[in-house]
Amino acid sequence: MLIKKRLSRLKISSAGGFTLIELLVVMLIIGLLATLVGPKIFGKVKGAKQKAAKAQIAMFAQALELFRLDVGRYPSTAEGLQALRTNPGGLESWDNGYLSQEVPKDPWSRDYVYISPGNHGDYDIMSYGLDGVEGGDGENKDIVSWKGLN
């Protein structure tokens, strides 16, 4: 009787776990998957930030057009994009805000650069990308309002 109890305990305890080799094989498979899939996921994140900046600049462009229709001009450089959110003062035809939320920062947590009149049109809106300085390629590429935002 005592031997049967000990044998049944041994069977239960040995049947309930994984061997070291099984755990190592699973860890190896997870490591291989992370090595293959990881760079593709992070590559999408890089492109997603640039797409977000393009979308925000397009949103600013629409709000700026509404501002111009109401006020008769674009906000000056000094007034900046904040004029889309709060009346810069002295504008009677300003219509209660052209952005529903605060002016967002770019995806790299920097302010957008706004110039009006711009060097490339009535206004220029820029995000300097990951590095935060003018020019660059890849993630450091500038996102600008005067080039195609598609």
PyMOL commands that set and color helices and strands:
alter all, ss='L'
color gray80, all
select helices_A, chain A and resi 2-15+20-71+81-84+138-140
alter helices_A, ss='H'
color red, helices_A
select strands_A, chain A and resi 113-115+124-127+143-144
alter strands_A, ss='S'
color yellow, strands_A
deselect
rebuild
show_as cartoon
